[in-house]
Every structure is written in C-alpha cells, then in structure tokens.
Amino acid sequence: MSEKFTKGMARNIYYGGSMFFILIFLGLTFHTTKEMPKRDHRHNITESVERGKHLWEQNNCIGCHSLIGEGAYFAPELANVYNRRGGEAGFKSFLNGWMNAQPLNIPGRRQMPNFHLTDEEINDLAEFLKWTSEMDVNGWPPNIEG
Amino acid sequence: MNTLKYQSQAVAKPYFVFALILFVGQILFGLIMGLQYVVGDFLAEAIPFNVARMVHTNLLIVWLLFGFMGAAYYLVPEEAETELYSPKLAIILFWVFAVAGVLTILGYLLVPYSTLAEITLNHLWPTMGREFLEQPTITKLGIVVVCLGFLFNLGMTMLKGRKTAINMIMMTGLIGLAVMFLFSFYNPVNLALDKYFWWFVVHLWVEGVWELIMGAILAFILIKVTGVDREVIEKWLYVIVAMALISGILGTGHHFFWLATPEYWQWVGSIFSALEPLPFFAMVLFAFNMVNRRRREHPNKAATLWALGTAVMAFLGAGVWGFLHTLSPVNFYTHGSQITAAHGHMAFYGAYAMIVMTIISYAMPKIRGIGESNCNKAQVWEMWGFWLMTVAMVFITLFLTGAGVLQVWLQRIPESGEALSFMVTQEKLSIFFWLREVAGVIFLLGLIVYLYSFFVKEKASA
C-alpha cells in the first residue's frame, strides 16, 4: 500500500465505515419489522401455537430437524411438513400416529425418540407447525420434499 | 527460563489447556454423529443425535471462547505494555466458566432435554431449544457475568497501558461479542421474529465481531514472528477488519432470504455477502506478504505455519465455500442442505479453530518457560498434527459438498412428485457420509499427534 494511504485513514474507514453500515442495518431492521406482519400472519398465533413452539424448543427438535432450512440436517425439514403429510384433512391424525409410533426401531435406520407427549401436546405441536407452514417465506422450499 | 514479558500473561494457560480438552470432546462427539448419519441407530438410546449435536456444537463455541479469552489475556497485556489488571479475577472467572460449561454439557448428556429445561426453570424465561443457543437460561446468565468480568479486567488493563490498534480491535471485537450475545435472551413467540434476531447472535458473531478477534490475533502473531514494522501490519489490520464489517453487517441479509422478510433482502444479502470473501482474501495476501518480508527467522516455525494456514483455510472455508451458495437464486436450492454443513465445517476450522491454535502455538512455549519455541522435534510433531487435521478437514468438506450437490440434485431440483424424499435421499448419500467419517477419524489422529507434540522433548545430547 502506498505511503499516501496512512494508518489514520485506515482507522477512520474502520470506525466510520462500520458505524455507517450499522446504521443502515438498524434502519433496514426497523423497516423489516414494520413490514413483517404482512407476511408472518402473526395475528393467527393462538395459545395453542404458542404452547406448540415451547414444546418444539423444550424437546430440542431443532437438534435433528430443520425448520425453514435452519437447524440440523439429520431429519426432514418441518416448515412444510403440514402440507407434505395431509394438510387440513389429515395432518393432525398423521402427527399423532407418527409421534406415538416412535421409536420405529428399524435396524440401522435413524431413530426418532418417543417424547411421551399427550394428545393435547401433539395437537399444540401440530398447530405450531401448521402456523409455520402458512408464513410467506418467499416461496421456499423449492418443492414438497423440503 | 522465564520468557514472559509480563508475568500475568500466564493466566492464559488454563484457558488454552481447557480449550484443547474441550476440542477433543467436540471431535469425539463429531465422530459419533458422523456414524449416526450412516448407522442410524448407533447409540440411539444413550446419546440421541440431537444430544450429540448439541454437545458437538456447544463444545465448539465454548472452546473457541476459552481460546479467545486466553488469547486476550496473553496479548492485551503485552500490547498495552503493562501487567493484567487482575490475574486473580481472570482465574476466578476461568473456574466459573469451566464449571458452568461442564455442568451444562453433563446436563445435556445425563437427562432428557425437556427435563433439563424443567429443572432450570426455562418456563420462567424461555430461551432454550434454539440452534446453538440451547444452553439453559441460567448458563446464559453465567456467560454474561463471565463476559462482563472479563471485559472489565481487560478494559482496566488497556486504560492504564498503551492503546495499540491491535488492542482496540480486539476490544471492539470482544465487546461486540458480549453485546450480540444479549439477543440470545430475546425469544418472541413469533418464529419469524425469533429467527430474525437469533441471527444477530449467530451471524454477527461468526461473520462479524469474531473476525475482528481473529484479525487482531493474526496481526499480533505476524508482528512477533516476522518482525515487520507495526505501522505496516496495523494499517493492513484496519483495512481487513473494515472490509469484514462493511461486508458482514449487511451480509446478514443472506439469512433473511426465506424468513417472512421483504424481498429487498434478496438483493442486499446477495450483494454484500458476495463481498464477504474479500477480507479473507486480503488476509491471505497480508499473511504471506508479511512472512515474505520478514526481518527475522523466528524459531517457532509451527506458529508461522498455523498463521499462514488459518489465513488460507479461512479464505477457502468462509470465503469460497460461503460464496458458493450465498446468492439467493442458488441458496434457494442449497439452503439447509449438506452444502451448508460443508461450508460450516471448513469455515469454523479455518477461521476460528486454527487462529486459536495459532496463538496457542506461539504463546504456550513462553508460558511453559520453554523459550521462544518448542524444540525442533516437538515442532515436527506439531506440524504433522497441523497437516493431518487440515488435510482431513479439506476432505471432510469435499465429501460433504459431494453429498450436498447430490442432495440438491435428487431432493430439491425435481418438481414435487418426482423429487426423492429426505430419507430416501439420505440413503443415496451414504457413500459420502462414510468417506466423511473416515476423514473424521484421520482428523482425530491429527489432533492426537498435535496434542502429543506438547509432551515431546529433545533427547539430552550424550
């Protein structure tokens, strides 16, 4: 680097530049949180959805599954599992049957533990997954397999 | 023979030793998970995959934090040209952090996660069960206390000493780390908001403030091992960290592509994250330039190798592999696939695991009273460890990339109805997962060789 470009100038770029971009980021964040209600349909969050989210967290589901693409990649994506497994007509009964059938104990196959949830808890979880599937996330995932 | 400039720098030692112990644990759990990928029911009862994964990733985060703290305790006094404000506080906080960390890991291993949530009263302030932030709320509070004490100690040291660019950047990085962690306490019921602010911790750590810490450590080592003028190195450092923040802050946008956020994030995220490889590329130029212009042959060749290695591997892992899937039209297919896993592995190893081993390589001989460097024989072992781990990580990344490309091809690109399901796809990828596991075993061998180097002594000449 030439002698004309001094350490002082480099320092000013560091402090000034990052401050500038932090402010832009905060501005965009403010705007985004204002816009998000249009897409995240938060008005549909019921107490059941809320309990479902806590169940999701307390059992560390993210440790195997991904949700909207984040989490572990060991087990299927669940943001669209509601649509994949029956939707309005069949998802709740599917989930109940699925949870109660665990662990499948097929030799060599990845195992899902049994979390011993009550029917009501499984219903809450289903409500949370249904709500999640209905967010407008710019069309992700590419297909039903997630 | 005491070769420490300031005696209080020795508090870094327990931090480094404990970091390496946790590193071993991280790799062992990585191998368990790797095997579970292909032998699905391996240890399924005793260590379910989600537990193994929490242990693997949380140990990674914690050992790197121990490494950063050790690095700070070592380099801040030397840069400030004064003793550490309170070595006693540093040791107390070490034990607080170590005990809390071990208890948390034991909690993961010994009781079901929901029980852990219950006994740590998660319902009072739910923060658990989110990727990487699985720690019980009480552990999170403990981390904040440790961070505050740590920053206070370093801040007081810097105030009474010289304020060099390296110290200022290290300090802004560490303060940023602590501030961003506060977002881990915010867990709204609305999943979109939860995820949006979750990234304030996760992204702004690894693609933001941690890069400042990494840059500061690298610059410190380069000054020491090359003898190049501080003015030159500090100017480079400012430019690199400026680039890192300028690209990284708005680069957060690449996590907002599929998250109930406005569409402009597709553009903002794509453009700024395309710039994110630049600081890493600059770091490669910087490291090699300084080493080529060196004014002294430092006897610690291993430390120089680690410094050059971390620059190259960070560029490949964080820069190149990050860029591979960062543009939103590409990310639409690769998001949450094995490509992400490939990128994550090489980026964390290259940028952060290696920078911690760089400072350990440089500082430990001095802390242990051996001198400027370990004996030649020990360095040869250390460099074998370097190459085994690094080459193994390259192969882990390549195999995961292969798995990821095939996964996208089979599961993501075909239309609904024609695409294979997740589990069927995973079975098709098993050859890559087996190869990854083999590479993982070689990584472990490299780690054992590396650790063995600490115990190698030159034979006394007859």
Chai-1 contact restraints between the chains, C-beta under 6 A:
chainA,res_idxA,chainB,res_idxB,connection_type,confidence,min_distance_angstrom,max_distance_angstrom,comment,restraint_id
A,K7,B,E231,contact,1.0,0.0,6.0,A-B,restraint_1
A,K7,B,E234,contact,1.0,0.0,6.0,A-B,restraint_2
A,K7,B,K235,contact,1.0,0.0,6.0,A-B,restraint_3
A,A10,B,K235,contact,1.0,0.0,6.0,A-B,restraint_4
A,A10,B,Y238,contact,1.0,0.0,6.0,A-B,restraint_5
A,A10,B,V239,contact,1.0,0.0,6.0,A-B,restraint_6
A,R11,B,Y238,contact,1.0,0.0,6.0,A-B,restraint_7
A,I13,B,A242,contact,1.0,0.0,6.0,A-B,restraint_8
A,Y14,B,Y238,contact,1.0,0.0,6.0,A-B,restraint_9
A,Y14,B,V241,contact,1.0,0.0,6.0,A-B,restraint_10
A,Y14,B,A242,contact,1.0,0.0,6.0,A-B,restraint_11
A,G17,B,A242,contact,1.0,0.0,6.0,A-B,restraint_12
A,G17,B,I246,contact,1.0,0.0,6.0,A-B,restraint_13
A,S18,B,L245,contact,1.0,0.0,6.0,A-B,restraint_14
A,F21,B,I246,contact,1.0,0.0,6.0,A-B,restraint_15
A,F21,B,I249,contact,1.0,0.0,6.0,A-B,restraint_16
A,F21,B,L250,contact,1.0,0.0,6.0,A-B,restraint_17
A,F25,B,I249,contact,1.0,0.0,6.0,A-B,restraint_18
A,F25,B,L250,contact,1.0,0.0,6.0,A-B,restraint_19
A,T32,B,T261,contact,1.0,0.0,6.0,A-B,restraint_20
A,T32,B,P262,contact,1.0,0.0,6.0,A-B,restraint_21
A,E35,B,P262,contact,1.0,0.0,6.0,A-B,restraint_22
A,M36,B,A192,contact,1.0,0.0,6.0,A-B,restraint_23
A,M36,B,A260,contact,1.0,0.0,6.0,A-B,restraint_24
A,R39,B,A260,contact,1.0,0.0,6.0,A-B,restraint_25
A,D40,B,A192,contact,1.0,0.0,6.0,A-B,restraint_26
A,D40,B,A260,contact,1.0,0.0,6.0,A-B,restraint_27
A,R42,B,N190,contact,1.0,0.0,6.0,A-B,restraint_28
A,I45,B,V189,contact,1.0,0.0,6.0,A-B,restraint_29
A,E50,B,V189,contact,1.0,0.0,6.0,A-B,restraint_30
A,K53,B,V189,contact,1.0,0.0,6.0,A-B,restraint_31
A,H54,B,P126,contact,1.0,0.0,6.0,A-B,restraint_32
A,E57,B,M128,contact,1.0,0.0,6.0,A-B,restraint_33
A,E57,B,G129,contact,1.0,0.0,6.0,A-B,restraint_34
A,Q58,B,S114,contact,1.0,0.0,6.0,A-B,restraint_35
A,Q58,B,A117,contact,1.0,0.0,6.0,A-B,restraint_36
A,Q58,B,G129,contact,1.0,0.0,6.0,A-B,restraint_37
A,N59,B,S114,contact,1.0,0.0,6.0,A-B,restraint_38
A,N60,B,N50,contact,1.0,0.0,6.0,A-B,restraint_39
A,N60,B,Y113,contact,1.0,0.0,6.0,A-B,restraint_40
A,N60,B,G129,contact,1.0,0.0,6.0,A-B,restraint_41
A,I62,B,E131,contact,1.0,0.0,6.0,A-B,restraint_42
A,G63,B,N50,contact,1.0,0.0,6.0,A-B,restraint_43
A,G63,B,R53,contact,1.0,0.0,6.0,A-B,restraint_44
A,G63,B,M54,contact,1.0,0.0,6.0,A-B,restraint_45
A,C64,B,F49,contact,1.0,0.0,6.0,A-B,restraint_46
A,C64,B,N50,contact,1.0,0.0,6.0,A-B,restraint_47
A,S66,B,G336,contact,1.0,0.0,6.0,A-B,restraint_48
A,I68,B,W258,contact,1.0,0.0,6.0,A-B,restraint_49
A,G69,B,H335,contact,1.0,0.0,6.0,A-B,restraint_50
A,G69,B,G336,contact,1.0,0.0,6.0,A-B,restraint_51
A,G71,B,E131,contact,1.0,0.0,6.0,A-B,restraint_52
A,A72,B,R53,contact,1.0,0.0,6.0,A-B,restraint_53
A,Y73,B,A341,contact,1.0,0.0,6.0,A-B,restraint_54
A,F74,B,F49,contact,1.0,0.0,6.0,A-B,restraint_55
A,P76,B,F422,contact,1.0,0.0,6.0,A-B,restraint_56
A,G108,B,G40,contact,1.0,0.0,6.0,A-B,restraint_57
A,R109,B,G40,contact,1.0,0.0,6.0,A-B,restraint_58
A,R110,B,G40,contact,1.0,0.0,6.0,A-B,restraint_59
A,Q111,B,D41,contact,1.0,0.0,6.0,A-B,restraint_60
A,Q111,B,A44,contact,1.0,0.0,6.0,A-B,restraint_61
A,P113,B,P48,contact,1.0,0.0,6.0,A-B,restraint_62
A,T132,B,L191,contact,1.0,0.0,6.0,A-B,restraint_63
A,M135,B,A260,contact,1.0,0.0,6.0,A-B,restraint_64
A,D136,B,A260,contact,1.0,0.0,6.0,A-B,restraint_65
A,V137,B,W258,contact,1.0,0.0,6.0,A-B,restraint_66
A,V137,B,A260,contact,1.0,0.0,6.0,A-B,restraint_67
A,N138,B,W258,contact,1.0,0.0,6.0,A-B,restraint_68
A,W140,B,W258,contact,1.0,0.0,6.0,A-B,restraint_69
A,P142,B,Y333,contact,1.0,0.0,6.0,A-B,restraint_70
A,P142,B,R412,contact,1.0,0.0,6.0,A-B,restraint_71
A,N143,B,S416,contact,1.0,0.0,6.0,A-B,restraint_72
A,N143,B,A419,contact,1.0,0.0,6.0,A-B,restraint_73
A,I144,B,S416,contact,1.0,0.0,6.0,A-B,restraint_74
A,E145,B,Q411,contact,1.0,0.0,6.0,A-B,restraint_75
A,E145,B,A419,contact,1.0,0.0,6.0,A-B,restraint_76
A,E145,B,S421,contact,1.0,0.0,6.0,A-B,restraint_77
